[in-house]
Amino acid sequence: MIHRIWSKLCHIGHIISATDDDNLDIVRQMGLLYATTNMLIRKFSKCDINVKLCLFRAYCTQFYGCSTWKRFKLTVVHRLEAAYVKCVKSFFGFERRYSVSQMFCDLGLPTFNTVIHNAQVRFDSSVDTHNNILVKHVFHIL
């Protein structure tokens, strides 16, 4: 009997890796971010800044499953952060050398770290207030 060894599995949109880390899921999220931003640029580049801000917040600041990322290489997360900054600059037409801090202040958008932090806080709060003791136990172990 031949056993097939798996290297990754996609479950409800999250990549589970045989290496027990979240690097592949973070890379998947980076690809989605670029694809979504390119779609927004193609379809909405001529829109008013307020429309673009609403679209970007809705489609590019939601990193599905990021609150469950626990084991990863910092270089992979830094690549996702750089992708986020690049996507903001591309969509809103900022020059490559424009100050990142100034750009986020000008736009009133959250930084990458703020997006990740807020997702983690919302997730932790949801687990803490959950009625199911098994859910609480599983996520407090992780």
Backbone as JSON Lines, residues from 0, in Angstrom:
{"i":0,"aa":"M","n":[0.84,-1.17,0.0],"ca":[0.0,0.0,0.0],"c":[0.89,1.24,0.0]}
{"i":1,"aa":"I","n":[0.59,2.16,-0.88],"ca":[1.37,3.39,-1.0],"c":[0.66,4.5,-0.24]}
{"i":2,"aa":"H","n":[1.38,5.14,0.64],"ca":[0.83,6.28,1.38],"c":[1.33,7.55,0.74]}
{"i":3,"aa":"R","n":[0.43,8.43,0.5],"ca":[0.8,9.72,-0.07],"c":[1.03,10.72,1.05]}
{"i":4,"aa":"I","n":[2.17,11.35,1.04],"ca":[2.49,12.35,2.05],"c":[2.09,13.71,1.5]}
{"i":5,"aa":"W","n":[1.31,14.45,2.26],"ca":[0.84,15.76,1.82],"c":[1.76,16.86,2.34]}
{"i":6,"aa":"S","n":[1.85,17.91,1.59],"ca":[2.68,19.03,2.03],"c":[1.83,20.23,2.46]}
{"i":7,"aa":"K","n":[0.61,20.32,1.91],"ca":[-0.3,21.39,2.32],"c":[-1.73,20.99,2.05]}
{"i":8,"aa":"L","n":[-2.62,21.62,2.8],"ca":[-4.04,21.34,2.7],"c":[-4.78,22.66,2.86]}
{"i":9,"aa":"C","n":[-5.75,22.9,2.01],"ca":[-6.54,24.12,2.13],"c":[-7.86,23.75,2.83]}
{"i":10,"aa":"H","n":[-8.11,24.4,3.95],"ca":[-9.33,24.15,4.72],"c":[-10.0,25.48,5.02]}
{"i":11,"aa":"I","n":[-11.23,25.62,4.56],"ca":[-12.03,26.85,4.66],"c":[-11.21,28.11,4.37]}
{"i":12,"aa":"G","n":[-10.42,28.04,3.29],"ca":[-9.68,29.2,2.84],"c":[-8.34,29.42,3.51]}
{"i":13,"aa":"H","n":[-7.98,28.58,4.44],"ca":[-6.7,28.73,5.16],"c":[-5.81,27.56,4.78]}
{"i":14,"aa":"I","n":[-4.55,27.85,4.44],"ca":[-3.62,26.78,4.07],"c":[-2.97,26.22,5.32]}
{"i":15,"aa":"I","n":[-3.14,24.92,5.48],"ca":[-2.51,24.2,6.59],"c":[-1.32,23.47,6.01]}
{"i":16,"aa":"S","n":[-0.16,23.74,6.55],"ca":[1.09,23.21,6.02],"c":[1.58,22.03,6.83]}
{"i":17,"aa":"A","n":[2.22,21.08,6.17],"ca":[2.81,19.93,6.85],"c":[3.99,20.36,7.73]}
{"i":18,"aa":"T","n":[4.54,21.53,7.46],"ca":[5.66,22.04,8.26],"c":[5.19,22.72,9.54]}
{"i":19,"aa":"D","n":[3.86,22.75,9.78],"ca":[3.28,23.32,11.0],"c":[3.6,24.79,11.17]}
{"i":20,"aa":"D","n":[3.59,25.53,10.06],"ca":[3.74,26.98,10.15],"c":[2.72,27.64,9.22]}
{"i":21,"aa":"D","n":[2.64,28.94,9.28],"ca":[1.65,29.69,8.51],"c":[2.24,30.42,7.32]}
{"i":22,"aa":"N","n":[3.47,30.12,6.96],"ca":[4.14,30.85,5.87],"c":[3.39,30.74,4.55]}
{"i":23,"aa":"L","n":[2.92,29.55,4.2],"ca":[2.2,29.38,2.93],"c":[0.89,30.16,2.92]}
{"i":24,"aa":"D","n":[0.21,30.23,4.04],"ca":[-1.03,30.99,4.11],"c":[-0.76,32.49,4.0]}
{"i":25,"aa":"I","n":[0.34,32.95,4.56],"ca":[0.7,34.36,4.45],"c":[1.04,34.71,3.01]}
{"i":26,"aa":"V","n":[1.77,33.83,2.34],"ca":[2.1,34.04,0.93],"c":[0.83,34.03,0.08]}
{"i":27,"aa":"R","n":[-0.12,33.14,0.4],"ca":[-1.41,33.11,-0.3],"c":[-2.13,34.44,-0.14]}
{"i":28,"aa":"Q","n":[-2.1,34.97,1.07],"ca":[-2.76,36.24,1.34],"c":[-2.1,37.37,0.56]}
{"i":29,"aa":"M","n":[-0.78,37.31,0.43],"ca":[-0.06,38.33,-0.33],"c":[-0.5,38.31,-1.81]}
{"i":30,"aa":"G","n":[-0.63,37.12,-2.38],"ca":[-1.1,37.01,-3.76],"c":[-2.5,37.56,-3.93]}
{"i":31,"aa":"L","n":[-3.37,37.27,-2.97],"ca":[-4.73,37.81,-3.01],"c":[-4.75,39.34,-2.91]}
{"i":32,"aa":"L","n":[-3.87,39.88,-2.08],"ca":[-3.79,41.33,-1.93],"c":[-3.41,41.99,-3.25]}
{"i":33,"aa":"Y","n":[-2.37,41.45,-3.9],"ca":[-1.95,42.01,-5.19],"c":[-3.06,41.87,-6.24]}
{"i":34,"aa":"A","n":[-3.69,40.72,-6.29],"ca":[-4.75,40.5,-7.28],"c":[-5.93,41.44,-7.05]}
{"i":35,"aa":"T","n":[-6.32,41.59,-5.8],"ca":[-7.45,42.47,-5.47],"c":[-7.11,43.92,-5.79]}
{"i":36,"aa":"T","n":[-5.91,44.35,-5.42],"ca":[-5.51,45.73,-5.7],"c":[-5.47,45.99,-7.2]}
{"i":37,"aa":"N","n":[-4.94,45.05,-7.97],"ca":[-4.9,45.23,-9.42],"c":[-6.3,45.32,-10.01]}
{"i":38,"aa":"M","n":[-7.23,44.53,-9.49],"ca":[-8.61,44.6,-9.95],"c":[-9.21,45.97,-9.62]}
{"i":39,"aa":"L","n":[-8.95,46.45,-8.41],"ca":[-9.47,47.77,-8.01],"c":[-8.87,48.88,-8.88]}
{"i":40,"aa":"I","n":[-7.59,48.78,-9.19],"ca":[-6.94,49.78,-10.05],"c":[-7.59,49.78,-11.43]}
{"i":41,"aa":"R","n":[-7.79,48.58,-11.99],"ca":[-8.39,48.48,-13.33],"c":[-9.8,49.08,-13.37]}
{"i":42,"aa":"K","n":[-10.58,48.79,-12.35],"ca":[-11.99,49.17,-12.39],"c":[-12.3,50.54,-11.79]}
{"i":43,"aa":"F","n":[-11.48,51.01,-10.86],"ca":[-11.85,52.21,-10.1],"c":[-10.77,53.28,-10.04]}
{"i":44,"aa":"S","n":[-9.8,53.26,-10.92],"ca":[-8.69,54.21,-10.85],"c":[-9.13,55.66,-11.02]}
{"i":45,"aa":"K","n":[-10.23,55.89,-11.7],"ca":[-10.71,57.26,-11.97],"c":[-11.68,57.78,-10.91]}
{"i":46,"aa":"C","n":[-11.97,56.97,-9.91],"ca":[-12.97,57.36,-8.9],"c":[-12.43,58.41,-7.94]}
{"i":47,"aa":"D","n":[-13.34,59.03,-7.24],"ca":[-13.04,59.99,-6.19],"c":[-12.27,59.3,-5.07]}
{"i":48,"aa":"I","n":[-11.44,60.06,-4.37],"ca":[-10.62,59.51,-3.28],"c":[-11.46,58.84,-2.2]}
{"i":49,"aa":"N","n":[-12.62,59.39,-1.88],"ca":[-13.47,58.8,-0.84],"c":[-14.02,57.43,-1.25]}
{"i":50,"aa":"V","n":[-14.35,57.28,-2.52],"ca":[-14.81,55.99,-3.04],"c":[-13.66,55.0,-2.98]}
{"i":51,"aa":"K","n":[-12.47,55.45,-3.39],"ca":[-11.3,54.57,-3.38],"c":[-10.95,54.13,-1.95]}
{"i":52,"aa":"L","n":[-11.06,55.04,-1.01],"ca":[-10.79,54.7,0.39],"c":[-11.77,53.64,0.9]}
{"i":53,"aa":"C","n":[-13.03,53.81,0.57],"ca":[-14.05,52.85,0.99],"c":[-13.77,51.48,0.37]}
{"i":54,"aa":"L","n":[-13.44,51.46,-0.91],"ca":[-13.14,50.2,-1.59],"c":[-11.9,49.53,-1.01]}
{"i":55,"aa":"F","n":[-10.85,50.31,-0.77],"ca":[-9.62,49.74,-0.25],"c":[-9.82,49.17,1.15]}
{"i":56,"aa":"R","n":[-10.54,49.9,1.99],"ca":[-10.82,49.39,3.34],"c":[-11.6,48.08,3.28]}
{"i":57,"aa":"A","n":[-12.56,48.02,2.38],"ca":[-13.43,46.84,2.3],"c":[-12.7,45.63,1.73]}
{"i":58,"aa":"Y","n":[-11.86,45.83,0.73],"ca":[-11.29,44.7,0.01],"c":[-9.82,44.4,0.31]}
{"i":59,"aa":"C","n":[-9.09,45.34,0.86],"ca":[-7.65,45.14,1.01],"c":[-7.12,45.23,2.44]}
{"i":60,"aa":"T","n":[-7.99,45.45,3.4],"ca":[-7.52,45.51,4.79],"c":[-8.08,44.35,5.61]}
{"i":61,"aa":"Q","n":[-8.61,43.36,4.93],"ca":[-9.15,42.19,5.61],"c":[-8.29,40.98,5.25]}
{"i":62,"aa":"F","n":[-7.42,40.57,6.13],"ca":[-6.56,39.42,5.87],"c":[-7.17,38.2,6.56]}
{"i":63,"aa":"Y","n":[-7.95,37.46,5.79],"ca":[-8.71,36.33,6.32],"c":[-7.79,35.35,7.04]}
{"i":64,"aa":"G","n":[-8.09,35.07,8.28],"ca":[-7.34,34.09,9.05],"c":[-6.08,34.6,9.7]}
{"i":65,"aa":"C","n":[-5.76,35.88,9.53],"ca":[-4.49,36.4,10.08],"c":[-4.45,36.32,11.6]}
{"i":66,"aa":"S","n":[-5.59,36.32,12.23],"ca":[-5.61,36.25,13.69],"c":[-5.21,34.88,14.21]}
{"i":67,"aa":"T","n":[-5.17,33.89,13.34],"ca":[-4.74,32.56,13.76],"c":[-3.28,32.28,13.4]}
{"i":68,"aa":"W","n":[-2.61,33.22,12.73],"ca":[-1.2,33.02,12.39],"c":[-0.37,33.09,13.66]}
{"i":69,"aa":"K","n":[0.3,32.02,13.98],"ca":[1.12,31.97,15.2],"c":[2.57,31.6,14.91]}
{"i":70,"aa":"R","n":[2.8,30.73,13.93],"ca":[4.15,30.26,13.62],"c":[4.49,30.66,12.19]}
{"i":71,"aa":"F","n":[5.46,31.56,12.04],"ca":[5.84,32.04,10.72],"c":[7.22,32.68,10.79]}
{"i":72,"aa":"K","n":[7.82,32.82,9.62],"ca":[9.09,33.52,9.52],"c":[8.8,35.01,9.44]}
{"i":73,"aa":"L","n":[9.54,35.8,10.17],"ca":[9.33,37.25,10.13],"c":[9.53,37.81,8.73]}
{"i":74,"aa":"T","n":[10.45,37.22,7.97],"ca":[10.69,37.71,6.61],"c":[9.43,37.58,5.75]}
{"i":75,"aa":"V","n":[8.64,36.54,5.97],"ca":[7.41,36.35,5.19],"c":[6.39,37.41,5.56]}
{"i":76,"aa":"V","n":[6.26,37.71,6.84],"ca":[5.33,38.76,7.27],"c":[5.8,40.13,6.78]}
{"i":77,"aa":"H","n":[7.09,40.36,6.79],"ca":[7.62,41.64,6.29],"c":[7.35,41.79,4.78]}
{"i":78,"aa":"R","n":[7.38,40.68,4.06],"ca":[7.04,40.73,2.63],"c":[5.57,41.09,2.44]}
{"i":79,"aa":"L","n":[4.69,40.56,3.29],"ca":[3.28,40.92,3.21],"c":[3.07,42.39,3.57]}
{"i":80,"aa":"E","n":[3.79,42.86,4.57],"ca":[3.7,44.28,4.95],"c":[4.16,45.16,3.8]}
{"i":81,"aa":"A","n":[5.27,44.8,3.15],"ca":[5.77,45.57,2.01],"c":[4.76,45.54,0.86]}
{"i":82,"aa":"A","n":[4.11,44.4,0.66],"ca":[3.08,44.3,-0.38],"c":[1.91,45.22,-0.07]}
{"i":83,"aa":"Y","n":[1.52,45.28,1.2],"ca":[0.41,46.16,1.62],"c":[0.75,47.62,1.31]}
{"i":84,"aa":"V","n":[1.96,48.04,1.67],"ca":[2.39,49.42,1.41],"c":[2.42,49.68,-0.09]}
{"i":85,"aa":"K","n":[2.97,48.74,-0.85],"ca":[3.06,48.9,-2.3],"c":[1.67,49.01,-2.92]}
{"i":86,"aa":"C","n":[0.73,48.22,-2.43],"ca":[-0.64,48.27,-2.95],"c":[-1.32,49.6,-2.63]}
{"i":87,"aa":"V","n":[-1.1,50.12,-1.43],"ca":[-1.66,51.43,-1.09],"c":[-1.09,52.49,-2.02]}
{"i":88,"aa":"K","n":[0.23,52.49,-2.19],"ca":[0.87,53.49,-3.06],"c":[0.37,53.37,-4.5]}
{"i":89,"aa":"S","n":[0.23,52.15,-5.0],"ca":[-0.23,51.94,-6.37],"c":[-1.66,52.41,-6.56]}
{"i":90,"aa":"F","n":[-2.54,52.0,-5.68],"ca":[-3.95,52.31,-5.84],"c":[-4.24,53.8,-5.7]}
{"i":91,"aa":"F","n":[-3.53,54.45,-4.79],"ca":[-3.8,55.87,-4.55],"c":[-2.85,56.8,-5.3]}
{"i":92,"aa":"G","n":[-1.93,56.24,-6.07],"ca":[-1.09,57.06,-6.95],"c":[0.05,57.78,-6.26]}
{"i":93,"aa":"F","n":[0.54,57.26,-5.17],"ca":[1.68,57.88,-4.5],"c":[2.97,57.45,-5.18]}
{"i":94,"aa":"E","n":[3.96,58.34,-5.16],"ca":[5.26,57.99,-5.71],"c":[5.94,56.96,-4.83]}
{"i":95,"aa":"R","n":[6.82,56.2,-5.43],"ca":[7.5,55.1,-4.73],"c":[8.24,55.59,-3.49]}
{"i":96,"aa":"R","n":[8.84,56.77,-3.55],"ca":[9.66,57.27,-2.45],"c":[8.89,58.12,-1.43]}
{"i":97,"aa":"Y","n":[7.58,58.23,-1.61],"ca":[6.77,59.02,-0.69],"c":[6.8,58.38,0.7]}
{"i":98,"aa":"S","n":[6.82,59.2,1.72],"ca":[6.87,58.71,3.1],"c":[5.66,57.82,3.42]}
{"i":99,"aa":"V","n":[5.95,56.63,3.91],"ca":[4.89,55.69,4.25],"c":[4.03,56.23,5.39]}
{"i":100,"aa":"S","n":[4.68,56.76,6.42],"ca":[3.94,57.31,7.57],"c":[3.04,58.45,7.12]}
{"i":101,"aa":"Q","n":[3.58,59.33,6.3],"ca":[2.8,60.48,5.81],"c":[1.64,60.0,4.95]}
{"i":102,"aa":"M","n":[1.87,58.99,4.14],"ca":[0.82,58.46,3.27],"c":[-0.36,57.93,4.09]}
{"i":103,"aa":"F","n":[-0.06,57.13,5.13],"ca":[-1.15,56.6,5.95],"c":[-1.86,57.72,6.71]}
{"i":104,"aa":"C","n":[-1.13,58.73,7.13],"ca":[-1.77,59.88,7.79],"c":[-2.66,60.63,6.8]}
{"i":105,"aa":"D","n":[-2.15,60.88,5.6],"ca":[-2.93,61.6,4.58],"c":[-4.23,60.88,4.25]}
{"i":106,"aa":"L","n":[-4.15,59.56,4.15],"ca":[-5.31,58.78,3.73],"c":[-6.23,58.39,4.89]}
{"i":107,"aa":"G","n":[-5.69,58.37,6.09],"ca":[-6.48,57.91,7.23],"c":[-6.69,56.41,7.21]}
{"i":108,"aa":"L","n":[-5.78,55.69,6.55],"ca":[-5.86,54.24,6.49],"c":[-5.02,53.63,7.61]}
{"i":109,"aa":"P","n":[-5.39,52.45,8.06],"ca":[-4.58,51.79,9.09],"c":[-3.29,51.23,8.48]}
{"i":110,"aa":"T","n":[-2.23,51.25,9.27],"ca":[-1.0,50.61,8.84],"c":[-1.19,49.1,8.87]}
{"i":111,"aa":"F","n":[-0.26,48.37,8.28],"ca":[-0.32,46.91,8.26],"c":[-0.37,46.38,9.69]}
{"i":112,"aa":"N","n":[0.5,46.88,10.56],"ca":[0.54,46.4,11.95],"c":[-0.77,46.66,12.67]}
{"i":113,"aa":"T","n":[-1.41,47.77,12.38],"ca":[-2.7,48.08,12.99],"c":[-3.77,47.11,12.51]}
{"i":114,"aa":"V","n":[-3.77,46.79,11.22],"ca":[-4.74,45.84,10.67],"c":[-4.6,44.49,11.37]}
{"i":115,"aa":"I","n":[-3.36,44.0,11.48],"ca":[-3.11,42.7,12.09],"c":[-3.47,42.73,13.58]}
{"i":116,"aa":"H","n":[-3.06,43.8,14.27],"ca":[-3.36,43.93,15.7],"c":[-4.87,43.94,15.95]}
{"i":117,"aa":"N","n":[-5.6,44.74,15.18],"ca":[-7.05,44.83,15.37],"c":[-7.74,43.49,15.12]}
{"i":118,"aa":"A","n":[-7.27,42.76,14.11],"ca":[-7.84,41.44,13.83],"c":[-7.6,40.5,15.0]}
{"i":119,"aa":"Q","n":[-6.41,40.56,15.58],"ca":[-6.07,39.69,16.71],"c":[-6.92,40.05,17.93]}
{"i":120,"aa":"V","n":[-7.1,41.31,18.18],"ca":[-7.91,41.75,19.33],"c":[-9.36,41.32,19.16]}
{"i":121,"aa":"R","n":[-9.91,41.49,17.95],"ca":[-11.3,41.06,17.7],"c":[-11.44,39.55,17.88]}
{"i":122,"aa":"F","n":[-10.47,38.8,17.39],"ca":[-10.51,37.34,17.5],"c":[-10.43,36.91,18.97]}
{"i":123,"aa":"D","n":[-9.46,37.46,19.71],"ca":[-9.3,37.11,21.12],"c":[-10.56,37.45,21.92]}
{"i":124,"aa":"S","n":[-11.14,38.59,21.63],"ca":[-12.37,39.0,22.31],"c":[-13.51,38.03,22.0]}
{"i":125,"aa":"S","n":[-13.58,37.61,20.75],"ca":[-14.61,36.66,20.35],"c":[-14.44,35.31,21.05]}
{"i":126,"aa":"V","n":[-13.19,34.85,21.15],"ca":[-12.93,33.58,21.84],"c":[-13.25,33.71,23.33]}
{"i":127,"aa":"D","n":[-12.83,34.82,23.94],"ca":[-13.07,35.02,25.37],"c":[-14.55,35.06,25.74]}
{"i":128,"aa":"T","n":[-15.38,35.57,24.85],"ca":[-16.8,35.69,25.15],"c":[-17.62,34.54,24.57]}
{"i":129,"aa":"H","n":[-16.94,33.56,23.98],"ca":[-17.65,32.42,23.38],"c":[-18.26,31.55,24.48]}
{"i":130,"aa":"N","n":[-19.41,30.98,24.19],"ca":[-20.11,30.13,25.16],"c":[-19.55,28.72,25.23]}
{"i":131,"aa":"N","n":[-18.91,28.27,24.17],"ca":[-18.41,26.9,24.1],"c":[-17.04,26.8,24.77]}
{"i":132,"aa":"I","n":[-16.95,26.02,25.82],"ca":[-15.7,25.88,26.58],"c":[-14.61,25.21,25.75]}
{"i":133,"aa":"L","n":[-14.98,24.35,24.82],"ca":[-14.0,23.7,23.95],"c":[-13.32,24.72,23.04]}
{"i":134,"aa":"V","n":[-14.08,25.64,22.49],"ca":[-13.52,26.7,21.65],"c":[-12.53,27.52,22.46]}
{"i":135,"aa":"K","n":[-12.92,27.9,23.67],"ca":[-12.04,28.67,24.53],"c":[-10.75,27.91,24.81]}
{"i":136,"aa":"H","n":[-10.88,26.63,25.12],"ca":[-9.72,25.81,25.47],"c":[-8.77,25.67,24.28]}
{"i":137,"aa":"V","n":[-9.3,25.36,23.1],"ca":[-8.46,25.15,21.92],"c":[-7.68,26.41,21.58]}
{"i":138,"aa":"F","n":[-8.34,27.54,21.58],"ca":[-7.65,28.76,21.13],"c":[-6.78,29.38,22.22]}
{"i":139,"aa":"H","n":[-6.96,29.01,23.44],"ca":[-6.05,29.5,24.49],"c":[-4.79,28.65,24.54]}
{"i":140,"aa":"I","n":[-4.86,27.43,24.02],"ca":[-3.67,26.59,23.93],"c":[-2.75,27.09,22.84]}
{"i":141,"aa":"L","n":[-3.35,27.51,21.69],"ca":[-2.56,27.97,20.56],"c":[-1.89,29.24,20.96]}
